[in-house]
Amino acid sequence: MKHLLSRLGNNISILGTQWGDEGKGKLVDAISPHFDIICRSAGGANAGHTIYTKGKKFIFHLLPSGLLHKNTIGIIGNGCVISANDFLEEVKDLEDLGLNVKNRIKISFRAHLLFDYHKAIDAELENRKGKNKIGTTCRGIGPCYADKIARMGIRTEELLDKELLKEKLEKNCAFHAQNFNIKLNAEKEFEKIMAIREEIKPFLCDTRFLLRDAIKDNKKILFEGAQAHHLDIDHGTYPFVTSSNVSAGGICTGLGIPPRDISGIIGITKAFTTRVGSGPFPSELENELGEIIREKGGEYGSTTGRPRRCGWFDAIVVKNSVEINGIDSLNLTKLDVLTGLSELKIAVRYFLGDTELFSIPTTRKANANLRIEYETFPGWTENLENVKRFEDLPENAQNYVKAIEKLVACKVSVIGVGMDRENLIFR
């Protein structure tokens, strides 16, 4: 581990390379003791990072999962959206589990507040789409970002000005109630946020200056990604994406730091592929084998409990992420889930007619007619859970990992072989 961290430098980012749920939280947790500050730069409580340690299960949504370590500071940047009640509930849940996190969290003054009316709009929009639903978590993330872009959003700094906050809530609820023909109650929204206002205020600060000073003082900073590259609003499989920039560029805009201060990027990828919700999934296994992988891997959403769609590893998907984000190294997770399969496949090329494509097409028609070329590899039967060195993996497992490295043009430096934080192989 130390060799990997020293090679990548002081300020490292961890990003998902598929459609989320790759197991980012586990690596963040494993390396967090080596960092002073852990940051979230995009998204909201729609994220779900699950960590198993010493028989306990911790699920993080908005908070950086590196907070499991008692000396780390967690920062929620200006690029995030925050439901104040959900935030406090998550803090309380962690405190109840014995984690002292309350005094180690800072929220940007520029982060946007997410209200119940955003959740109501989210549910209404999803309902109106009928069979063309996006598969959103209905937690109000998209509508909150929509308010932000429409320049009618409410930032956390406005908790300091009660009159302005009330005025904005009244205007926004009136606007959206008329626009979406739904009932919204600005007075209840105001009363609800006022009831926790004093509890939230101590978390607020100008996090950009905090990070600027930390970088000047040579502190070590970990940027924890949410969702994944192919859910990025610009680079993902639009419109089946999240509502923010969860790729590498979002670190700079979502925290207010210059690109030169990101010294290295680790990409997280499962040894197979999963996706929650709707949207294109070229290598999906819509059969019994897909169900076997789902059950064996516990592939159900941390936030919603929804079953994840499962399929073969897709090298085109991951290579796109490596190239666009400038990923230096990969963490391959859940290799142990593939134990017992007689053969494994990797998607290596896409074709539409006679034309080769190098990324997932954007239209339904093109995806329906997409032809995929696979490479096949022999499986293994040995239990991987207690393996600590790459050389001790079964030969077929080693060859599978090496094939992935070659196909995506990036070194696999970390391999997950079990649920616990200890079940990691560092190469």
RODO-2510 file (C-alpha; in nm, 4 decimals, decimal comma):
residues 427
     n   res          X          Y          Z
     1     m     0,0000     0,0000     0,0000
     2     k     0,2723     0,2481     0,0987
     3     h     0,4479     0,2019    -0,2360
     4     l     0,1255     0,2808    -0,4247
     5     l     0,0522     0,5907    -0,2172
     6     s     0,4068     0,7248    -0,2413
     7     r     0,3988     0,6779    -0,6188
     8     l     0,0717     0,8717    -0,6547
     9     g     0,1618     1,1603    -0,4233
    10     n    -0,0083     1,3570    -0,1471
    11     n    -0,3485     1,4342    -0,2988
    12     i    -0,5194     1,1295    -0,4486
    13     s    -0,8617     1,0827    -0,6023
    14     i    -1,0659     0,7608    -0,6024
    15     l    -1,3220     0,7382    -0,8826
    16     g    -1,5662     0,4743    -1,0066
    17     t    -1,5087     0,3570    -1,3633
    18     q    -1,8383     0,1798    -1,4384
    19     w    -2,1909     0,2769    -1,3195
    20     g    -2,1221     0,3040    -0,9484
    21     d    -2,1331     0,0456    -0,6694
    22     e    -1,7778    -0,0687    -0,7527
    23     g    -1,6690    -0,0718    -0,3891
    24     k    -1,5033     0,2698    -0,3620
    25     g    -1,5787     0,2978     0,0088
    26     k    -1,3699    -0,0060     0,0953
    27     l    -1,0507     0,1308    -0,0607
    28     v    -1,1189     0,4767     0,0809
    29     d    -1,1490     0,3193     0,4240
    30     a    -0,8332     0,1100     0,3786
    31     i    -0,6098     0,4038     0,2830
    32     s    -0,7762     0,6824     0,4853
    33     p    -0,5390     0,6470     0,7837
    34     h    -0,2672     0,7839     0,5550
    35     f    -0,4618     1,1058     0,4853
    36     d    -0,5536     1,4138     0,6872
    37     i    -0,8646     1,5182     0,4934
    38     i    -1,1281     1,3242     0,2962
    39     c    -1,3462     1,5200     0,0521
    40     r    -1,6718     1,4776    -0,1375
    41     s    -1,7007     1,7081    -0,4391
    42     a    -2,0293     1,6080    -0,6079
    43     g    -2,3638     1,4389    -0,5558
    44     g    -2,5775     1,3987    -0,2473
    45     a    -2,7206     1,1276    -0,0269
    46     n    -2,7966     0,9146    -0,3336
    47     a    -2,4465     0,7677    -0,2938
    48     g    -2,4026     0,4512    -0,0909
    49     h    -2,0589     0,3400     0,0281
    50     t    -2,0663     0,0230     0,2386
    51     i    -1,7787    -0,0894     0,4607
    52     y    -1,7516    -0,4117     0,6610
    53     t    -1,5024    -0,4215     0,9458
    54     k    -1,4769    -0,6398     1,2557
    55     g    -1,8253    -0,7756     1,2063
    56     k    -1,9847    -0,4304     1,1736
    57     k    -2,1499    -0,2820     0,8663
    58     f    -2,1237     0,0923     0,8028
    59     i    -2,3154     0,2627     0,5207
    60     f    -2,2183     0,6162     0,4188
    61     h    -2,4351     0,8304     0,1921
    62     l    -2,3390     1,1983     0,1936
    63     l    -2,0527     1,1796     0,4425
    64     p    -1,7039     1,0765     0,3261
    65     s    -1,6545     0,7122     0,4254
    66     g    -1,2971     0,7823     0,5399
    67     l    -1,4489     0,9244     0,8600
    68     l    -1,4280     0,5747     1,0086
    69     h    -1,0760     0,6760     1,1087
    70     k    -1,0771     0,9022     1,4140
    71     n    -0,8131     1,1522     1,2983
    72     t    -0,9521     1,2358     0,9548
    73     i    -1,1458     1,5513     0,8654
    74     g    -1,4399     1,5135     0,6251
    75     i    -1,5278     1,7901     0,3800
    76     i    -1,8509     1,8214     0,1812
    77     g    -1,7707     2,0586    -0,1036
    78     n    -1,9626     2,3256    -0,2901
    79     g    -2,0424     2,0790    -0,5700
    80     c    -2,2608     1,8690    -0,3383
    81     v    -2,6309     1,9027    -0,2565
    82     i    -2,7399     1,8523     0,1033
    83     s    -3,0632     1,7500     0,2662
    84     a    -3,0006     1,8951     0,6117
    85     n    -3,2238     1,6428     0,7897
    86     d    -3,0696     1,3454     0,6083
    87     f    -2,7236     1,4800     0,6891
    88     l    -2,7962     1,5073     1,0612
    89     e    -2,9584     1,1640     1,0629
    90     e    -2,6475     1,0123     0,9032
    91     v    -2,4266     1,1843     1,1601
    92     k    -2,6467     1,0521     1,4424
    93     d    -2,6446     0,6974     1,3024
    94     l    -2,2647     0,6954     1,2941
    95     e    -2,2394     0,8476     1,6410
    96     d    -2,4756     0,5754     1,7694
    97     l    -2,2372     0,3151     1,6250
    98     g    -1,9561     0,4626     1,8331
    99     l    -1,7973     0,6947     1,5751
   100     n    -1,7156     1,0467     1,6913
   101     v    -1,7700     1,2339     1,3649
   102     k    -1,9648     1,5450     1,4681
   103     n    -1,6554     1,7582     1,5273
   104     r    -1,4721     1,6362     1,2172
   105     i    -1,7087     1,7450     0,9378
   106     k    -1,7069     2,0691     0,7409
   107     i    -1,9679     2,1775     0,4843
   108     s    -1,9038     2,4413     0,2188
   109     f    -2,1011     2,7644     0,2432
   110     r    -2,1613     2,7230    -0,1317
   111     a    -2,3156     2,3746    -0,1205
   112     h    -2,6846     2,3773    -0,2150
   113     l    -2,9636     2,2782     0,0225
   114     l    -3,2042     2,0073    -0,0842
   115     f    -3,5629     2,0344     0,0426
   116     d    -3,8688     1,8105     0,0496
   117     y    -4,0094     1,9942    -0,2524
   118     h    -3,7125     1,8678    -0,4559
   119     k    -3,8041     1,5101    -0,3608
   120     a    -4,1681     1,5702    -0,4561
   121     i    -4,0641     1,7062    -0,7962
   122     d    -3,8282     1,4127    -0,8480
   123     a    -4,1044     1,1585    -0,7838
   124     e    -4,3498     1,3476    -1,0060
   125     l    -4,1029     1,3680    -1,2963
   126     e    -4,0192     0,9995    -1,2703
   127     n    -4,3874     0,9082    -1,2579
   128     r    -4,4617     1,1138    -1,5691
   129     k    -4,1932     0,9312    -1,7691
   130     g    -4,3826     0,6029    -1,7390
   131     k    -4,1946     0,3209    -1,9130
   132     n    -3,9106     0,5610    -1,9947
   133     k    -3,8154     0,6122    -1,6294
   134     i    -3,4522     0,7010    -1,5573
   135     g    -3,4389     0,4870    -1,2433
   136     t    -3,3610     0,7769    -1,0104
   137     t    -3,3520     0,7257    -0,6320
   138     c    -3,6193     1,0015    -0,6018
   139     r    -3,4098     1,1723    -0,3345
   140     g    -3,4444     1,5109    -0,5045
   141     i    -3,0868     1,5285    -0,6333
   142     g    -3,1731     1,6177    -0,9953
   143     p    -3,4317     1,8881    -0,9137
   144     c    -3,1920     2,0441    -0,6620
   145     y    -2,9187     2,0672    -0,9257
   146     a    -3,1793     2,1987    -1,1713
   147     d    -3,2571     2,4841    -0,9280
   148     k    -2,8837     2,5489    -0,8979
   149     i    -2,8365     2,5771    -1,2747
   150     a    -3,1549     2,7871    -1,3068
   151     r    -2,9982     3,0238    -1,0495
   152     m    -3,2826     2,9809    -0,8045
   153     g    -3,1070     2,7406    -0,5688
   154     i    -3,0642     2,7946    -0,1954
   155     r    -2,7113     2,7601    -0,0581
   156     t    -2,6138     2,6638     0,2938
   157     e    -2,4848     3,0173     0,3583
   158     e    -2,8456     3,1366     0,3430
   159     l    -2,9130     2,9582     0,6702
   160     l    -2,7457     3,2656     0,8202
   161     d    -3,0181     3,4947     0,6780
   162     k    -3,3620     3,3741     0,7901
   163     e    -3,5582     3,6405     0,6021
   164     l    -3,3860     3,5687     0,2718
   165     l    -3,4237     3,1946     0,3216
   166     k    -3,7972     3,2242     0,3865
   167     e    -3,8440     3,4518     0,0858
   168     k    -3,6633     3,2102    -0,1458
   169     l    -3,8531     2,9081    -0,0184
   170     e    -4,1843     3,0838    -0,0781
   171     k    -4,0859     3,1853    -0,4325
   172     n    -3,9483     2,8422    -0,5219
   173     c    -4,2436     2,6472    -0,3848
   174     a    -4,4912     2,8769    -0,5602
   175     f    -4,3024     2,8451    -0,8887
   176     h    -4,2683     2,4671    -0,8791
   177     a    -4,6218     2,4061    -0,7513
   178     q    -4,7615     2,5910    -1,0511
   179     n    -4,5111     2,4448    -1,2977
   180     f    -4,5627     2,0822    -1,1939
   181     n    -4,9222     2,1104    -1,0736
   182     i    -4,8396     1,9642    -0,7322
   183     k    -4,9020     2,0865    -0,3785
   184     l    -4,5980     2,2267    -0,1968
   185     n    -4,5862     2,3887     0,1448
   186     a    -4,3218     2,6601     0,1861
   187     e    -4,4236     2,7260     0,5475
   188     k    -4,3612     2,3647     0,6494
   189     e    -4,0287     2,3652     0,4632
   190     f    -3,9234     2,6775     0,6524
   191     e    -4,0332     2,5416     0,9908
   192     k    -3,8497     2,2157     0,9280
   193     i    -3,5189     2,3801     0,8361
   194     m    -3,5489     2,6344     1,1207
   195     a    -3,5886     2,3485     1,3716
   196     i    -3,2375     2,2248     1,2872
   197     r    -3,0756     2,5515     1,1785
   198     e    -2,8640     2,5962     1,4920
   199     e    -2,7550     2,2334     1,4737
   200     i    -2,6319     2,2733     1,1146
   201     k    -2,4555     2,6093     1,1455
   202     p    -2,1413     2,4835     1,3289
   203     f    -2,0585     2,2561     1,0328
   204     l    -2,0459     2,5458     0,7841
   205     c    -1,7275     2,7147     0,6667
   206     d    -1,5462     2,8277     0,3530
   207     t    -1,3983     2,4887     0,2704
   208     r    -1,1992     2,6271    -0,0239
   209     f    -0,9741     2,8204     0,2131
   210     l    -0,9487     2,5215     0,4450
   211     l    -0,8235     2,3080     0,1543
   212     r    -0,5954     2,5824     0,0228
   213     d    -0,4214     2,6093     0,3581
   214     a    -0,4014     2,2317     0,3962
   215     i    -0,2299     2,1975     0,0582
   216     k     0,0149     2,4761     0,1498
   217     d     0,0921     2,2930     0,4737
   218     n     0,1657     1,9732     0,2781
   219     k    -0,1295     1,7913     0,4328
   220     k    -0,2516     1,4754     0,2573
   221     i    -0,5940     1,4922     0,0940
   222     l    -0,8131     1,2138    -0,0439
   223     f    -1,0875     1,3004    -0,2914
   224     e    -1,3644     1,0417    -0,2576
   225     g    -1,5743     0,9962    -0,5697
   226     a    -1,9470     0,9261    -0,5676
   227     q    -2,1331     0,7268    -0,8338
   228     a    -1,8985     0,6687    -1,1309
   229     h    -1,7688     0,8012    -1,4616
   230     h    -2,0482     0,6518    -1,6743
   231     l    -2,3036     0,8279    -1,4555
   232     d    -2,1378     1,1671    -1,5119
   233     i    -2,3846     1,4258    -1,6462
   234     d    -2,1528     1,5071    -1,9401
   235     h    -1,9551     1,1882    -2,0036
   236     g    -2,1971     0,9187    -1,8889
   237     t    -2,4703     0,7250    -2,0708
   238     y    -2,6990     1,0282    -2,0934
   239     p    -2,9843     1,0674    -2,0023
   240     f    -2,9465     0,7669    -1,7692
   241     v    -2,6974     0,9498    -1,5501
   242     t    -2,6715     1,1416    -1,2250
   243     s    -2,7036     1,5210    -1,2154
   244     s    -2,3467     1,6310    -1,1450
   245     n    -1,9894     1,5949    -1,2664
   246     v    -1,8671     1,2858    -1,0844
   247     s    -1,5657     1,2443    -1,3134
   248     a    -1,2243     1,3923    -1,2355
   249     g    -1,3160     1,7426    -1,3556
   250     g    -1,5794     1,7684    -1,0836
   251     i    -1,3112     1,7528    -0,8150
   252     c    -1,1800     2,0951    -0,9159
   253     t    -1,5164     2,2638    -0,9687
   254     g    -1,6779     2,0917    -0,6702
   255     l    -1,4079     2,1860    -0,4198
   256     g    -1,2423     2,4944    -0,5651
   257     i    -0,8938     2,3510    -0,6071
   258     p    -0,6639     2,3747    -0,9123
   259     p    -0,6034     2,0635    -1,1279
   260     r    -0,2309     2,0664    -1,0467
   261     d    -0,3132     1,9813    -0,6848
   262     i    -0,4516     1,6377    -0,7799
   263     s    -0,1383     1,4239    -0,7781
   264     g    -0,2855     1,0850    -0,8682
   265     i    -0,6099     0,9061    -0,9560
   266     i    -0,7145     0,5523    -0,8667
   267     g    -1,0030     0,4006    -1,0616
   268     i    -1,2312     0,1426    -0,8990
   269     t    -1,3781    -0,1350    -1,1106
   270     k    -1,5570    -0,4581    -1,0317
   271     a    -1,4223    -0,7817    -1,1785
   272     f    -1,7619    -0,7934    -1,3548
   273     t    -2,0113    -0,5154    -1,4318
   274     t    -2,3252    -0,3978    -1,2526
   275     r    -2,5778    -0,1230    -1,2972
   276     v    -2,8755     0,0007    -1,0926
   277     g    -3,1760     0,1475    -1,2683
   278     s    -3,2367     0,1985    -1,6388
   279     g    -2,9985     0,2719    -1,9214
   280     p    -2,7748     0,0897    -2,1689
   281     f    -2,5726    -0,2050    -2,0404
   282     p    -2,4092    -0,3861    -2,3374
   283     s    -2,2596    -0,6824    -2,1463
   284     e    -2,5640    -0,7482    -1,9235
   285     l    -2,6478    -1,1099    -1,8419
   286     e    -3,0272    -1,1285    -1,8456
   287     n    -3,0308    -1,4932    -1,7458
   288     e    -2,9716    -1,7314    -1,4568
   289     l    -2,5977    -1,6620    -1,4558
   290     g    -2,6667    -1,2919    -1,3982
   291     e    -2,8872    -1,3843    -1,1024
   292     i    -2,6172    -1,6146    -0,9614
   293     i    -2,3604    -1,3319    -0,9721
   294     r    -2,6123    -1,0931    -0,8107
   295     e    -2,6832    -1,3243    -0,5189
   296     k    -2,3229    -1,4294    -0,4672
   297     g    -2,1987    -1,0723    -0,4791
   298     g    -2,4843    -0,9268    -0,2709
   299     e    -2,5612    -0,6924    -0,5580
   300     y    -2,8348    -0,4799    -0,4060
   301     g    -2,8185    -0,1015    -0,3748
   302     s    -2,6779     0,0346    -0,0471
   303     t    -2,9099     0,3344    -0,0642
   304     t    -3,2280     0,1863    -0,2141
   305     g    -3,1937    -0,1918    -0,1793
   306     r    -3,2768    -0,2285    -0,5489
   307     p    -3,1333    -0,5358    -0,7243
   308     r    -2,8412    -0,4503    -0,9499
   309     r    -2,8248    -0,5691    -1,3076
   310     c    -2,5173    -0,7888    -1,3565
   311     g    -2,2996    -0,8721    -1,6568
   312     w    -1,9531    -0,9540    -1,7852
   313     f    -1,6593    -0,7181    -1,7404
   314     d    -1,6700    -0,4543    -2,0163
   315     a    -1,3223    -0,3385    -2,1183
   316     i    -1,4592    -0,0619    -2,3451
   317     v    -1,6489     0,0951    -2,0548
   318     v    -1,3477     0,0922    -1,8210
   319     k    -1,0972     0,2020    -2,0868
   320     n    -1,3126     0,5080    -2,1588
   321     s    -1,2959     0,5970    -1,7895
   322     v    -0,9195     0,5453    -1,7761
   323     e    -0,8627     0,7707    -2,0762
   324     i    -1,0973     1,0579    -1,9876
   325     n    -1,0005     1,0778    -1,6195
   326     g    -0,6288     1,0115    -1,6625
   327     i    -0,6456     0,7190    -1,4196
   328     d    -0,3028     0,6074    -1,2958
   329     s    -0,3966     0,2798    -1,1300
   330     l    -0,6929     0,0459    -1,0840
   331     n    -0,8477    -0,1288    -0,7857
   332     l    -1,0228    -0,4434    -0,9118
   333     t    -1,2941    -0,5405    -0,6612
   334     k    -1,4956    -0,8568    -0,5953
   335     l    -1,2673    -1,0961    -0,7829
   336     d    -1,3774    -1,3618    -0,5318
   337     v    -1,7381    -1,3422    -0,6560
   338     l    -1,6299    -1,5051    -0,9838
   339     t    -1,4883    -1,8117    -0,8067
   340     g    -1,6606    -2,1284    -0,9228
   341     l    -1,7600    -2,0111    -1,2727
   342     s    -1,6256    -2,2482    -1,5376
   343     e    -1,5501    -1,9678    -1,7803
   344     l    -1,5438    -1,5890    -1,7818
   345     k    -1,5975    -1,3401    -2,0605
   346     i    -1,4756    -0,9857    -2,1219
   347     a    -1,6392    -0,7494    -2,3728
   348     v    -1,3525    -0,6261    -2,5920
   349     r    -1,5098    -0,4673    -2,9027
   350     y    -1,8389    -0,3055    -3,0107
   351     f    -1,9766    -0,3120    -3,3645
   352     l    -2,2743    -0,1406    -3,5240
   353     g    -2,3088    -0,3159    -3,8563
   354     d    -1,9536    -0,3210    -3,9928
   355     t    -1,8479    -0,0104    -3,7995
   356     e    -1,6463    -0,0497    -3,4806
   357     l    -1,7481     0,1798    -3,1939
   358     f    -1,5185     0,2835    -2,9134
   359     s    -1,7822     0,3918    -2,6630
   360     i    -2,1425     0,3056    -2,5792
   361     p    -2,3822     0,4515    -2,8404
   362     t    -2,6348     0,7088    -2,7234
   363     t    -2,9551     0,5958    -2,8938
   364     r    -3,1864     0,3084    -2,8051
   365     k    -3,1899     0,1837    -3,1636
   366     a    -2,8110     0,1698    -3,1810
   367     n    -2,7884    -0,0104    -2,8476
   368     a    -3,0478    -0,2644    -2,9589
   369     n    -2,8398    -0,3418    -3,2686
   370     l    -2,5015    -0,3348    -3,0975
   371     r    -2,2879    -0,6442    -3,1588
   372     i    -2,0319    -0,7302    -2,8928
   373     e    -1,7129    -0,9286    -2,9346
   374     y    -1,5970    -1,1176    -2,6248
   375     e    -1,2783    -1,2890    -2,5160
   376     t    -1,3253    -1,6030    -2,3047
   377     f    -1,1098    -1,7109    -2,0098
   378     p    -1,1081    -2,0277    -1,7959
   379     g    -1,2354    -1,9848    -1,4398
   380     w    -1,1068    -2,1131    -1,1053
   381     t    -1,2519    -2,2915    -0,8038
   382     e    -1,0100    -2,1982    -0,5239
   383     n    -1,1233    -1,9761    -0,2336
   384     l    -0,9541    -1,6348    -0,2615
   385     e    -1,0581    -1,4790     0,0694
   386     n    -0,7330    -1,5361     0,2588
   387     v    -0,4946    -1,4671    -0,0317
   388     k    -0,2563    -1,1794     0,0477
   389     r    -0,0219    -1,1811    -0,2545
   390     f    -0,0944    -1,1676    -0,6256
   391     e     0,1455    -1,4578    -0,6858
   392     d    -0,0674    -1,6774    -0,4583
   393     l    -0,3849    -1,6331    -0,6611
   394     p    -0,4846    -1,9275    -0,8845
   395     e    -0,3113    -1,9047    -1,2213
   396     n    -0,6408    -1,8519    -1,4050
   397     a    -0,7308    -1,5644    -1,1717
   398     q    -0,3902    -1,4061    -1,2333
   399     n    -0,4372    -1,4384    -1,6088
   400     y    -0,7825    -1,2802    -1,5871
   401     v    -0,6406    -0,9783    -1,4027
   402     k    -0,3524    -0,9463    -1,6496
   403     a    -0,5967    -0,9564    -1,9408
   404     i    -0,7974    -0,6711    -1,7888
   405     e    -0,4794    -0,4650    -1,7455
   406     k    -0,3888    -0,5132    -2,1105
   407     l    -0,7361    -0,4424    -2,2456
   408     v    -0,7921    -0,1194    -2,0499
   409     a    -0,4262    -0,0057    -2,0665
   410     c    -0,3907     0,0505    -1,6931
   411     k    -0,2173    -0,1372    -1,4116
   412     v    -0,4276    -0,3164    -1,1504
   413     s    -0,2524    -0,2287    -0,8236
   414     v    -0,5179    -0,3373    -0,5734
   415     i    -0,7410    -0,6468    -0,5826
   416     g    -1,0409    -0,7144    -0,3603
   417     v    -1,0904    -1,0790    -0,2621
   418     g    -1,3554    -1,0553     0,0115
   419     m    -1,5969    -0,8241     0,1960
   420     d    -1,3779    -0,7127     0,4852
   421     r    -1,1406    -0,4148     0,4713
   422     e    -0,8556    -0,6651     0,5227
   423     n    -0,9396    -0,8633     0,2092
   424     l    -0,7207    -0,6569    -0,0235
   425     i    -0,4116    -0,7510    -0,2239
   426     f    -0,1673    -0,4665    -0,2912
   427     r     0,0731    -0,5234    -0,5787
***
